[in-house]
Amino acid sequence: MTEVNVMASVALGAVLGLSRPMVVSLIGAGGKTTLLYRLGRELAAAGKAVLLTTTTHMYHPSPGEADEVVLAGRASDLAGAVAGKLRAGRCLFLAREREGEKVVGLAPAMVDRLAAAWPEVYVLVEADGAARRPCKGYAPHEPAVPRTTALLVGIAGLDALGQPLTSVWVHRPEMVAAVTGLAPGARLAPEDLALTLAVGLRRGMAVLSRGRAVAWLNKVNRGRLAGARRAARALLAEAFVEKVVLGAAAAKEAVHEVWAGDTGPCGVAGIVLAAGTSSRMAGQKLLLPLGNKSVLEHVVDLALGLPLAPVIVVLGHQAEALVAVLGRRPVVLAKNPAYAQGQSTSVRAALAALPSGVRAAVFFLGDQPLIRAQVVETLLKTYQETGAPAVYPTYIGRRGNPVLFDRRAFTALAGCQGDEGGRTLLAGGLAGAVAVPVDDPGILLDIDTAADYERARQWWAGGSREDVGEG
């Protein structure tokens, strides 16, 4: 099972599936060139013959980025200029000519001919330009992908997250606005970054005779990890995206997490129970504002920022209003028409929506917006270490939420009745369940009454968590 935060050192070629020589085209923004050179050096160090090139304009390689730079001049001279220089263990950079700080690349069809002439060579192509911005919109002629590309890697720089849609951060912002519907100057959300990158990948895939697509979300760090995970889910909703790599091409450890299929890197799903009737409050409590989001948005965004996939939101009472507030968040919606019969019906609806590959699920209550991400990370780590049938947090000796249940407990969960969910199993002494003490009173506070909501509002206004957690 993959570690929650950072993977152990791993070869990029293995992550990208480069088991044989092929044409690899890199498109997008925010790290193409860095990844191109790193992958080229790694393959050469493994004894492979590597040819680096571009189908656009890119900066001339710096010393050490390639073993040799060959500028061939005319297109007809390209093959001859490289003859005898492509050998195992060497990384060669090929372009037509130099223009100032940049080089002029090859036509995509020429790359196809060179790849056909040298089937034993890994051909890595920078097939897009982004004016050194971390995000880009695509002009009609982009990307310039060779038809024989076997792997298309789309890259987006996570430093664009939360930044305004302007030319400072985005190459061709007007084209990104047309795709996302964002107004000029609006902040880029993870789903915006994913949608923009998917446009480029879709265009590139349309050119290929055959091939596969991988997304690389670049410049991951601790502060950007939650947004990267949201973007990864959105990208995997595109059927043609094989996997999404969360990484940092310039860092010592380039790969943090790899997302593929309908489960996340740790095989654990997230379930948000949000179907209740809010019977002790006037109106839908999950829509109440807390800071700049609603109560439900806080809970869903917590789940989306963790290595959980899929994230399933179970809806019932006032479902349409809740769907509207969730917007484009990459969640699976599960409707529970029997929600008035209690929480157990929502648990069954969630279990029915889980994909077969899920090993466990973390159950969140939609009215608990004050839980810290570290609590869930601790539950996941404990589950990885113990394989327990259930893992739950405690604060000052009191059991709280969320609770992680292993697949072995799903049948028993589905058998719960009325307004009881996992509490029934835990209270009955589920054999092997593990309690994890945490320093977070937020695990105890659910918003059932106006007084609960006022305590939550006080915390968001600057009150202490200890105050919020009492009562």
C-alpha positions in Angstrom: 0.0 0.0 0.0 1.3 3.4 -1.0 2.4 5.8 1.8 0.0 8.7 2.3 2.4 11.6 1.6 5.5 10.7 -0.3 6.5 7.5 -2.2 9.9 5.9 -1.8 12.5 6.7 -4.5 11.2 5.3 -7.8 12.3 5.3 -11.4 10.4 7.7 -13.6 10.5 5.3 -16.5 8.8 2.7 -14.3 6.1 5.1 -13.2 5.4 6.2 -16.8 5.5 2.6 -18.1 8.5 3.0 -20.4 9.3 -0.7 -20.7 10.6 -0.3 -24.3 11.9 2.4 -26.6 9.1 4.7 -27.8 8.2 8.3 -28.6 7.1 10.2 -25.5 5.6 13.7 -26.0 5.3 16.2 -23.2 2.7 18.9 -23.4 1.1 21.5 -21.0 2.9 23.9 -18.7 4.8 24.2 -15.5 7.6 21.7 -15.8 7.8 20.1 -19.3 11.5 20.9 -19.8 12.6 19.9 -16.3 10.8 16.6 -16.7 12.2 16.1 -20.2 15.8 16.4 -19.1 15.3 14.4 -15.9 13.7 11.5 -17.7 16.4 11.6 -20.5 19.2 11.5 -17.9 17.6 8.7 -16.0 17.1 6.6 -19.1 20.7 7.2 -20.3 22.0 6.3 -16.9 20.2 3.0 -17.2 22.1 2.3 -20.5 19.4 3.4 -23.0 20.0 5.5 -26.1 18.0 8.7 -25.8 17.1 11.4 -28.3 15.7 14.7 -26.9 14.0 17.2 -29.3 11.1 19.6 -29.7 8.4 20.3 -32.2 8.2 24.0 -31.1 10.7 26.5 -29.8 12.5 25.9 -26.5 15.5 27.2 -24.6 18.9 25.9 -25.6 20.0 23.2 -23.2 22.3 24.2 -20.4 25.5 22.3 -19.7 24.8 18.9 -18.3 21.2 18.7 -19.5 22.3 16.6 -22.5 25.5 14.8 -23.4 25.6 16.6 -26.7 23.6 19.2 -28.6 23.3 18.8 -32.4 21.9 21.6 -34.5 21.4 20.1 -38.0 20.3 23.2 -40.0 18.2 21.9 -42.8 15.5 19.3 -42.2 17.2 17.1 -44.8 20.4 17.0 -42.7 18.8 15.8 -39.4 19.4 12.0 -39.8 23.0 12.5 -41.0 23.8 14.9 -38.2 23.0 12.3 -35.6 24.3 9.2 -37.3 26.9 7.4 -35.1 26.1 9.6 -32.1 23.1 7.8 -30.8 24.5 5.1 -28.5 23.5 3.3 -25.4 24.0 5.3 -22.3 24.0 8.7 -24.1 21.4 11.4 -24.2 21.5 13.6 -27.3 19.6 16.8 -28.0 18.6 17.5 -31.6 17.2 20.6 -33.2 17.4 22.5 -36.5 19.0 25.8 -35.5 19.5 28.3 -32.8 17.6 31.6 -32.5 19.0 33.7 -29.7 18.4 31.8 -26.4 16.1 29.3 -28.1 16.3 26.5 -30.6 14.0 25.7 -33.5 12.5 22.3 -33.3 11.5 19.6 -35.8 8.2 19.1 -37.6 6.1 16.4 -36.0 6.4 14.3 -39.2 10.2 14.4 -39.1 10.1 13.1 -35.5 8.0 10.2 -36.8 10.5 9.4 -39.5 13.5 9.5 -37.1 11.7 7.3 -34.6 11.0 4.8 -37.4 14.6 4.9 -38.5 15.9 4.3 -34.9 13.5 1.8 -33.2 16.0 1.1 -30.4 16.0 4.8 -29.3 13.8 6.5 -26.7 12.6 9.7 -28.4 11.5 12.4 -25.9 9.7 15.4 -27.4 8.7 18.8 -25.9 5.6 19.2 -28.0 4.1 22.4 -26.6 5.0 25.9 -25.4 3.8 27.8 -22.4 6.0 30.9 -22.1 7.2 29.7 -18.7 3.8 29.9 -17.1 2.4 27.1 -14.9 -0.9 26.9 -16.8 -1.9 27.4 -20.4 -4.7 27.7 -22.9 -4.4 25.9 -26.2 -4.3 27.7 -29.6 -5.9 25.9 -32.5 -2.6 24.5 -33.8 -1.5 23.1 -30.4 -0.1 20.8 -29.2 2.3 19.8 -32.0 2.4 16.1 -31.2 4.1 13.5 -33.5 1.6 10.9 -34.7 3.8 8.0 -33.5 3.8 9.2 -29.9 3.1 6.1 -27.7 2.9 8.1 -24.5 1.5 11.6 -24.1 2.3 13.3 -20.8 0.3 16.4 -20.0 1.9 18.6 -17.3 0.4 21.3 -15.1 2.2 23.5 -12.5 0.5 23.4 -9.2 1.9 26.9 -8.4 -1.0 28.1 -10.5 -3.6 26.9 -7.9 -5.4 29.8 -6.2 -3.7 32.3 -8.5 -5.7 34.8 -10.7 -6.6 34.1 -14.3 -4.2 36.6 -15.8 -1.2 36.5 -18.1 1.1 36.6 -15.1 0.2 33.0 -14.3 -1.5 31.7 -17.4 -0.4 31.5 -21.0 -3.3 32.6 -23.2 -5.7 33.3 -20.2 -8.6 34.1 -22.6 -8.5 30.5 -23.8 -8.6 29.1 -20.3 -11.5 31.4 -19.6 -13.4 30.0 -22.6 -12.9 26.4 -21.4 -13.6 26.9 -17.7 -16.1 29.7 -17.7 -14.0 31.7 -15.3 -14.0 35.5 -15.4 -10.7 37.3 -16.0 -8.9 37.6 -12.7 -10.9 34.7 -11.0 -8.8 32.3 -8.9 -7.9 29.0 -10.4 -9.3 26.0 -8.6 -8.0 22.4 -8.9 -10.9 21.5 -11.2 -10.0 24.4 -13.5 -6.4 23.3 -13.8 -7.6 19.7 -14.5 -10.1 20.8 -17.1 -7.5 22.9 -18.9 -5.0 20.2 -19.0 -7.6 17.7 -20.2 -8.2 19.9 -23.2 -4.6 19.6 -24.3 -4.5 15.9 -23.7 -7.7 15.3 -25.6 -6.3 17.3 -28.6 -3.0 15.4 -28.5 -4.7 12.0 -28.3 -6.8 12.8 -31.3 -3.6 13.1 -33.4 -2.1 9.7 -32.3 -2.3 6.6 -34.4 -2.3 4.8 -31.0 -1.0 5.7 -27.6 -1.9 6.4 -24.0 -2.2 9.5 -21.9 -0.7 10.3 -18.4 -1.1 13.5 -16.5 1.7 14.9 -14.4 0.8 17.4 -11.7 4.0 19.2 -11.0 5.5 21.2 -8.1 3.8 19.2 -5.4 4.6 20.2 -1.9 2.7 19.8 1.4 0.7 22.9 1.0 -0.4 22.0 -2.6 -1.1 18.3 -1.9 -4.8 18.7 -1.2 -5.4 20.7 -4.4 -3.3 18.2 -6.4 -5.5 15.3 -5.2 -8.7 17.2 -6.2 -7.2 17.8 -9.6 -6.1 14.2 -9.9 -9.7 13.0 -9.3 -11.0 15.4 -11.9 -8.5 14.2 -14.5 -9.3 10.5 -13.9 -12.9 11.3 -14.8 -11.6 11.5 -18.3 -11.7 8.0 -19.7 -8.5 8.5 -21.8 -6.3 9.4 -18.8 -4.5 6.2 -17.7 -3.0 7.6 -14.5 -2.1 10.9 -12.7 1.3 11.4 -11.2 1.6 13.9 -8.3 5.2 14.9 -8.4 8.0 17.5 -8.4 10.3 17.1 -11.4 13.0 19.3 -9.8 12.9 17.7 -6.4 15.2 14.9 -5.1 12.1 12.6 -4.9 10.2 13.3 -8.1 7.1 11.2 -7.4 4.8 11.7 -4.5 1.7 9.7 -5.4 0.3 7.9 -8.4 -3.5 7.8 -9.0 -5.0 5.3 -11.4 -8.4 3.8 -12.0 -11.3 4.3 -9.6 -9.3 4.0 -6.4 -6.7 6.3 -4.9 -3.1 5.5 -3.9 -4.0 3.8 -0.6 -7.1 1.9 -1.8 -9.4 3.7 0.7 -12.6 5.5 -0.3 -14.1 8.5 1.4 -17.8 8.6 2.2 -19.7 11.8 3.3 -23.1 11.1 4.9 -25.2 14.2 4.0 -28.8 12.9 3.6 -30.3 13.8 7.0 -33.3 16.0 7.6 -31.7 18.6 9.9 -34.7 18.0 12.2 -33.4 20.0 15.1 -32.7 23.1 13.1 -34.7 25.4 10.9 -33.6 24.8 7.4 -30.8 22.7 5.9 -27.9 22.9 8.3 -25.4 21.7 5.8 -25.9 24.9 3.8 -25.1 27.1 6.7 -22.1 29.4 6.1 -18.9 28.8 8.0 -16.2 31.3 6.9 -16.2 31.4 3.1 -17.9 27.9 2.6 -20.9 26.0 3.7 -20.7 23.3 6.4 -20.9 20.6 3.8 -18.3 22.1 1.5 -15.8 22.0 4.4 -16.4 18.3 5.0 -16.3 17.4 1.3 -13.1 19.5 0.7 -11.5 17.7 3.6 -12.2 14.3 2.1 -11.1 15.5 -1.4 -7.7 16.8 0.0 -6.8 13.3 1.3 -5.6 10.2 -0.7 -9.2 8.8 -0.7 -10.9 7.7 -3.9 -13.6 7.8 -4.8 -15.2 10.4 -2.6 -18.9 9.5 -2.3 -21.5 12.0 -1.0 -24.8 10.4 0.0 -27.7 12.8 -0.4 -31.3 12.8 0.5 -33.1 15.7 2.1 -32.9 18.8 -0.1 -30.5 17.0 -2.4 -30.8 19.5 -5.3 -29.6 22.4 -3.1 -26.6 20.4 -1.9 -25.7 19.4 -5.4 -25.7 23.0 -6.4 -23.3 24.1 -3.7 -20.9 21.3 -4.5 -20.5 22.6 -8.0 -17.8 20.9 -10.1 -16.1 19.1 -7.2 -15.0 15.6 -8.4 -17.3 13.5 -6.2 -19.6 10.6 -6.7 -23.2 11.4 -5.8 -25.3 8.6 -4.3 -29.0 9.3 -3.8 -30.8 7.7 -0.8 -34.5 7.9 -1.3 -35.1 6.2 2.1 -33.1 8.8 4.1 -36.0 9.5 6.4 -35.6 6.0 7.8 -32.3 6.9 9.4 -28.5 6.9 8.9 -28.3 3.2 8.3 -30.0 3.6 4.9 -27.3 6.1 3.9 -24.6 3.7 4.9 -26.1 1.0 2.7 -26.4 3.5 -0.2 -22.7 4.4 0.1 -21.6 0.8 0.3 -23.6 0.0 -2.9 -21.7 2.8 -4.7 -18.2 1.6 -3.8 -16.1 0.2 -6.6 -14.9 -3.4 -6.2 -11.2 -2.5 -5.7 -11.7 -0.5 -2.5 -10.1 -2.0 0.5 -11.7 0.2 3.1 -13.7 3.4 3.5 -13.6 6.4 5.8 -17.0 7.6 6.9 -17.5 11.3 7.5 -20.6 13.0 8.8 -21.6 16.0 6.7 -22.3 18.2 9.7 -18.7 17.9 11.2 -16.8 20.7 9.5 -14.0 21.2 12.2 -12.0 18.0 11.8 -8.3 18.4 10.8 -6.8 16.5 7.9 -4.1 15.2 10.3 -6.8 13.1 12.1 -7.6 11.2 8.9 -4.0 10.8 8.0 -3.4 9.2 11.4 -6.3 6.8 10.9 -4.9 5.8 7.5 -1.4 5.3 8.9 -2.8 3.2 11.7 -4.8 1.1 9.2 -1.8 0.6 7.0 0.2 -0.6 10.0 -2.4 -2.8 11.6 -4.9 -3.8 9.0 -7.6 -3.5 11.7 -11.3 -4.0 10.7 -12.0 -0.5 12.1 -10.0 2.5 13.2 -11.6 5.4 15.0 -10.3 8.6 16.8 -10.8 9.5 20.4 -10.4 12.9 22.2 -10.0 12.9 26.0 -11.3 9.4 26.0 -14.4 10.0 23.9 -15.0 8.3 20.6 -15.5 10.6 17.6 -15.6 10.7 13.8 -14.6 10.0 11.1 -14.3 6.2 11.3 -12.4 3.9 8.9 -13.9 0.5 8.2 -12.1 -2.3 6.4 -14.0 -4.2 3.7 -14.4 -7.1 6.2 -16.8 -5.0 8.2 -19.0 -3.9 5.3 -21.5 -6.8 5.6 -22.0 -6.0 9.3 -22.3 -2.3 8.5 -25.0 -3.0 5.8 -26.9 -4.9 8.4 -27.3 -1.9 10.8 -30.9 -0.6 11.2 -32.6 2.7 11.9 -30.6 5.8 12.7 -27.5 3.9 13.8 -24.5 3.4 11.6 -21.0 2.4 12.6 -21.6 3.4 16.1 -23.6 0.2 16.7 -20.7 -1.9 15.7 -18.1 0.0 17.7 -20.3 0.1 20.8 -20.8 -3.6 20.5 -17.0 -4.2 20.6 -16.1 -5.0 17.0 -13.2 -7.4 17.5 -9.9 -5.9 16.5 -11.1 -2.3 16.2 -8.3 0.2 17.1 -8.8 3.5 18.9 -6.4 6.3 18.0 -6.1 9.2 20.5 -5.9 12.6 18.7 -5.5 16.2 19.8 -8.6 17.5 17.9 -11.8 18.2 19.7 -13.4 18.8 16.2 -14.0 15.0 16.1 -16.7 15.4 18.7 -18.7 18.3 17.4 -21.5 17.8 15.0 -23.8 20.6 14.2 -27.3 19.5 15.3 -28.6 22.6 17.0 -28.4 26.4 16.8 -26.1 26.3 19.8 -23.7 23.9 18.1 -23.6 26.1 15.0 -22.8 29.2 17.1 -19.9 27.4 18.8 -18.6 26.4 15.3 -18.9 30.0 14.1 -17.0 31.3 17.2 -14.1 29.0 16.3 -14.0 30.3 12.7 -14.1 33.8 14.1 -11.0 33.0 16.2 -12.2 31.0 19.2 -10.2 28.0 20.5 -10.9 24.5 19.5 -11.2 23.4 23.1 -14.2 25.7 23.5 -15.8 24.5 20.4 -15.4 20.8 21.3 -17.3 21.1 24.6 -21.0 20.7 25.0 
